[in-house]
Amino acid sequence: MTGATTQKLVIDGTASQDAGTYAVEITNGCGTAVSEGAFCPADFNTDASVDDFDYFDFMNAFTSSDPSADFNEDSSIDDFDYFDFLTSHAAGC
């Protein structure tokens, strides 16, 4: 693991079975802070893989106005959610 004492932490050698939600605990002389769990938003169906199934599942949610399709969390399901999801999906995790 590189970067344990820098602003960017890199964990090498991860595999799909390592997928999950992780939190980070940071401690210094001022105290301790714990992050919210990190996840990959492009993995819409949370199967630890960013693939076409995520796109299809997002489109099903989007076309049926399912609340999970509010990708940008602005309380409205609209084209911005679609474009934000596409951008995230193209970038991967």
Secondary structure by P-SEA (a helix, b strand, c coil): ccccccccccccccccccccbbbbbbbcccbbbbbcbbbbcccccccccccaaaaaaaaaaaaaccccccccccccccaaaaaaaaaaaaacc
